[in-house]
Amino acid sequence: MTALEDRRSATETDATATSSGLYTYDLAPTKREGRRWGAYNVFTLWANDVHSLGNYAFAIGLFALGLNVWGILAAFTLASVLLFLLLTLSGFMGHKTGVPFPVMSRIAFGIKGAKIPAAVRGAVAIAWFGIQTYLASAVLSTLLVAMFPGLARLDTNSLLGQSTLGWITFLVLWAVQVVIVSYGMQMIRRYMAFAAPTTLLTMCALAVWMFVRADGSISLSVDAPLTGGAMWLQVLQAAALWVVIYGTFVLNFCDFTRSARSRGSIVRGNVIGIPVNMLFFAVIVAVLSGAQFSLDGHVITSPTDIVRTVPNMFLLAVASLALIALTVAVNLLANFVAPIYALVNLFPRRLDFRRAGLVSAVLGLVITPWNLYNSPVVVNYFLGGLGALLGPLFGVIMADYWLLRKSRVNVPALYTEDAGAEYHYRRGYNPRAVAAFVPSAAIAVVVALVPWFHAAAGFSWFVGAILAAALYAVVADRSSPIRDVDGEAIAVAAE
């Protein structure tokens, strides 16, 4: 049976049991038999995402703020333990139900209320999709000018904030990502498998090269490092912010683990991909920043600063292309899949995976992301505010699934508009989930954005998540029966 026939068969067979406004091939649960994501595929998610340019800029920034190498390692050790626990719990949800995040949200928020968390997650992702594509295009522009100096004349004008060369490189990388996504999750999985070893080898080689340049001696800190209580506060804030960076992923990790072969593959992939890989990342950060500071007393802002100093044109090209491949991988993982499923969930009768991918990409283009990135006000307040909402969403969803239901889910009921169905609640919305989310979200946004709470801003995700989980645990309805029914009867083949 072809993939198209499989889609038609699944939809036609279960048309009487499901609603066309809730059930499509892309939103349907995946069959357990035939799931292809093993431990290596889970590991490649983190091998690519952890080593993103944005993450390196964040981690190197800790060195610049006065945190010594041991402090950086302590921060990432703490953060990796927390993330391993959170992502493993989130991943188990995807493996058990086989559904993507917008459908998973229906369990707690209701079949219509689920559009709230899906829209928030999708909006954050679309903005960062455009920004990450812009950052990758900047690397490509720099490489092209280095290889072909005559192209520099195309980098002097400005059209909507971008030069001609900037537009060309942005649109090329934009199109590459659209093509990859148009082939579905299977192509994304294959690209991850290719990009992960390329990324790790490139960053390791860059660190070794810098270590040799510095004659095997690196600075363990800047000239006036933090000490005592100030250092430990920075360690805790850094660990919290690192978790916040992954606040998006802990929500929609089920988009990927719905195709995982087993719980064991999730655990094994997470162990190597999170604690081990994140400590490897921290060591690379320590070598890159410490070696550069040892050489000239300056702190770099990103690995691209080092790549630009590579004296050999061939090696410069290889390193630059590896960074571009890495950024594309991160974008596909963190910023493309989430809005695709969110849009399919919002417009199930009009959009499928491929069309939603194109719509997401177009939105990521029309917002002119370079202008967003170059505006601290927009990044801090708009994206920071949206990011603060992710913690409360996570708190409600996890409390509902693990504390209230104890992982028991009636998967077929997630796809019906029957007023008596389990997840219909009140007109499709769970007022108790909304009641827990709204005040928690308001407090999290205030903590994140109001200057008076500056010292606690880094902990806003935790404040929102813990408060929302606690509130929901108090107000949740425990009188309704909870059934555990798998979705095999309406499932489709996993990609």
KAPEQUI-V237339 format. One record per backbone hydrogen bond with DSSP energy under -0.5 kcal/mol. CO is the residue of the C=O (numbers start at 1). NH is the residue of the N-H. E is the energy in kcal/mol with one decimal. If there is no record, write none. Layout:
{{CO/NH/E} {CO/NH/E}}
//
This chain:
{{2/6/-2.5} {3/7/-2.2} {4/8/-2.4} {5/9/-3.0} {6/10/-2.4} {7/11/-2.2} {8/12/-3.1} {9/13/-2.6} {10/14/-1.4} {12/15/-1.0} {14/17/-0.6} {14/18/-1.5} {19/22/-1.9} {19/23/-2.8} {22/24/-0.5} {24/28/-1.5} {29/492/-2.5} {32/35/-1.3} {36/38/-0.9} {37/261/-2.3} {38/42/-2.0} {39/43/-2.6} {40/44/-2.3} {41/45/-1.0} {42/45/-0.6} {42/46/-1.1} {43/47/-2.7} {44/48/-1.8} {45/49/-2.6} {46/50/-2.3} {49/52/-1.2} {52/56/-2.1} {53/57/-2.4} {54/58/-2.1} {55/59/-2.7} {56/60/-2.9} {57/61/-1.6} {58/62/-0.9} {59/62/-0.7} {59/63/-1.0} {60/64/-1.8} {61/65/-1.8} {62/67/-2.3} {63/66/-1.1} {66/226/-2.9} {68/72/-2.4} {69/73/-2.3} {70/74/-2.2} {71/75/-2.4} {72/76/-2.2} {73/77/-2.0} {74/78/-2.3} {75/79/-2.4} {76/80/-2.3} {77/81/-1.8} {78/82/-2.0} {79/83/-2.8} {80/84/-2.4} {81/85/-1.9} {82/86/-2.5} {83/87/-3.0} {84/88/-1.8} {85/89/-2.1} {86/90/-2.2} {87/91/-2.6} {88/92/-2.3} {89/93/-1.2} {90/94/-1.3} {91/95/-2.1} {92/96/-2.5} {93/97/-2.1} {94/98/-2.5} {98/30/-1.0} {100/103/-0.6} {100/104/-2.4} {101/105/-2.3} {103/106/-1.1} {103/107/-0.5} {104/107/-1.3} {104/108/-0.5} {105/109/-2.7} {106/110/-1.5} {109/430/-1.9} {110/114/-1.8} {112/115/-1.8} {113/116/-1.9} {113/117/-0.5} {114/118/-1.8} {115/119/-2.1} {116/120/-2.1} {117/121/-2.6} {118/122/-2.4} {119/123/-2.5} {120/124/-2.0} {121/125/-2.0} {122/126/-2.5} {123/127/-1.8} {124/128/-2.1} {125/129/-2.4} {126/130/-1.9} {127/131/-2.0} {128/132/-2.8} {129/133/-2.1} {130/134/-2.1} {131/135/-2.3} {132/136/-2.3} {133/137/-2.3} {134/138/-1.8} {135/139/-1.5} {136/140/-2.1} {137/141/-2.6} {138/142/-2.1} {139/143/-2.2} {140/144/-2.5} {141/145/-2.2} {142/146/-1.9} {143/147/-2.1} {144/148/-3.0} {148/151/-2.6} {149/152/-1.9} {150/153/-1.2} {151/154/-1.9} {152/155/-1.6} {153/156/-0.7} {154/164/-0.6} {154/165/-2.4} {159/162/-1.4} {162/159/-3.4} {163/167/-2.5} {164/168/-2.3} {165/169/-2.6} {166/170/-2.3} {167/171/-2.7} {168/172/-2.1} {169/173/-2.1} {170/174/-2.6} {171/175/-2.4} {172/176/-2.1} {173/177/-1.9} {174/178/-1.8} {175/179/-2.4} {176/180/-2.2} {177/181/-2.4} {178/182/-1.8} {179/183/-0.6} {180/183/-1.3} {181/184/-2.2} {184/187/-0.5} {184/188/-1.6} {185/189/-2.6} {186/190/-1.9} {187/191/-2.5} {188/192/-2.4} {189/193/-1.9} {190/194/-1.5} {191/195/-3.0} {192/196/-2.5} {193/197/-0.6} {194/198/-1.0} {195/199/-2.7} {196/200/-2.4} {197/201/-2.5} {198/202/-2.1} {199/203/-2.5} {200/204/-2.2} {201/205/-2.6} {202/206/-2.3} {203/207/-2.0} {204/208/-2.4} {205/209/-2.5} {206/210/-2.1} {207/211/-2.3} {208/212/-2.3} {209/213/-2.3} {210/214/-1.9} {211/216/-2.8} {212/215/-1.9} {214/217/-1.4} {220/69/-2.6} {222/225/-0.6} {227/230/-0.9} {227/231/-0.9} {228/232/-1.9} {229/233/-2.4} {230/234/-1.8} {231/235/-2.1} {232/236/-2.3} {233/237/-2.6} {234/238/-2.6} {235/239/-2.4} {236/240/-2.4} {237/241/-2.7} {238/242/-2.1} {239/243/-1.7} {240/244/-2.2} {241/245/-2.3} {242/246/-1.0} {244/247/-2.1} {246/250/-2.4} {247/251/-0.5} {248/251/-0.6} {248/252/-1.7} {249/253/-0.9} {252/255/-1.6} {253/256/-1.7} {253/257/-2.1} {254/258/-1.5} {256/259/-1.7} {257/260/-1.7} {259/37/-2.5} {262/266/-1.2} {263/267/-2.5} {264/268/-2.9} {265/269/-2.2} {266/270/-2.4} {267/271/-2.6} {268/272/-2.0} {269/273/-2.2} {270/274/-2.7} {270/275/-0.6} {271/276/-1.7} {272/277/-1.4} {274/278/-2.8} {275/279/-1.8} {276/280/-2.0} {277/281/-2.4} {278/282/-2.2} {279/283/-2.2} {280/284/-2.0} {281/285/-2.3} {282/286/-2.4} {283/287/-2.4} {284/288/-2.9} {285/289/-2.6} {286/290/-2.1} {287/291/-2.6} {288/292/-1.9} {289/293/-2.1} {290/219/-1.9} {290/294/-1.9} {291/295/-1.8} {292/296/-2.2} {292/298/-0.6} {293/297/-1.8} {298/300/-0.5} {302/305/-1.7} {302/306/-0.6} {303/306/-0.6} {303/307/-2.5} {304/308/-2.1} {306/309/-1.4} {307/310/-1.8} {312/316/-2.6} {313/317/-2.5} {314/318/-2.4} {315/319/-2.6} {316/320/-2.5} {317/321/-2.7} {318/322/-2.0} {319/323/-2.0} {320/324/-2.1} {321/325/-2.7} {322/326/-2.3} {323/327/-2.3} {324/328/-2.4} {325/329/-2.0} {326/330/-2.5} {327/331/-2.3} {328/332/-2.5} {329/333/-2.1} {330/334/-2.9} {330/335/-0.6} {331/335/-1.8} {331/336/-0.8} {332/336/-0.5} {332/337/-1.3} {336/340/-1.4} {337/341/-2.1} {338/342/-2.1} {339/343/-2.6} {340/344/-2.4} {341/345/-2.2} {342/346/-1.7} {343/347/-2.7} {347/350/-1.2} {347/351/-2.5} {352/356/-2.9} {353/357/-1.8} {354/358/-1.8} {355/359/-2.4} {356/360/-2.6} {357/361/-2.2} {358/362/-2.5} {359/363/-2.5} {360/364/-2.3} {361/365/-1.0} {362/365/-0.6} {362/366/-2.7} {363/367/-1.3} {364/369/-0.6} {365/368/-1.9} {368/371/-1.6} {368/372/-1.1} {369/373/-2.9} {370/374/-1.8} {372/375/-1.5} {374/376/-0.6} {375/379/-2.3} {376/380/-2.8} {377/381/-2.4} {377/382/-0.6} {378/382/-1.5} {378/383/-1.6} {379/384/-1.1} {381/385/-1.5} {382/386/-2.3} {383/387/-2.7} {384/388/-1.7} {385/389/-0.7} {386/389/-1.0} {386/390/-0.5} {387/390/-1.2} {387/391/-0.5} {388/392/-0.7} {389/393/-1.6} {390/394/-2.4} {391/395/-2.5} {392/396/-2.3} {393/397/-2.4} {394/398/-2.7} {395/399/-2.1} {396/400/-2.4} {397/401/-2.2} {398/402/-2.8} {398/403/-0.7} {399/403/-0.9} {399/404/-2.2} {400/405/-2.3} {401/407/-3.2} {405/408/-1.1} {407/409/-0.6} {409/411/-1.1} {409/485/-1.8} {410/413/-0.7} {411/414/-1.8} {412/415/-1.8} {413/416/-0.9} {415/19/-3.1} {418/421/-2.1} {421/424/-1.4} {421/425/-0.5} {423/111/-1.8} {424/428/-2.2} {425/427/-0.7} {426/429/-1.6} {428/112/-2.4} {428/113/-2.2} {429/426/-2.5} {429/431/-0.9} {430/433/-0.5} {430/434/-2.0} {431/435/-2.3} {432/436/-1.5} {433/437/-2.3} {434/438/-2.7} {435/439/-0.7} {436/440/-0.9} {437/441/-3.0} {438/442/-2.4} {439/443/-2.2} {440/444/-2.4} {441/445/-2.5} {442/446/-2.1} {443/447/-2.5} {444/448/-2.0} {445/449/-2.3} {446/450/-2.4} {450/453/-1.9} {451/454/-2.1} {453/456/-1.4} {453/457/-0.9} {454/457/-0.9} {456/459/-2.0} {457/460/-1.7} {459/463/-2.5} {460/464/-2.6} {461/465/-2.6} {462/466/-2.8} {463/467/-2.1} {464/468/-2.4} {465/469/-2.4} {466/470/-2.4} {467/471/-2.7} {468/472/-2.6} {469/473/-2.2} {470/474/-1.2} {471/475/-2.4} {472/476/-2.3} {476/478/-0.7} {481/483/-0.5} {483/485/-0.6} {485/411/-2.5} {487/490/-1.4} {488/491/-0.8} {492/31/-2.8}}
//
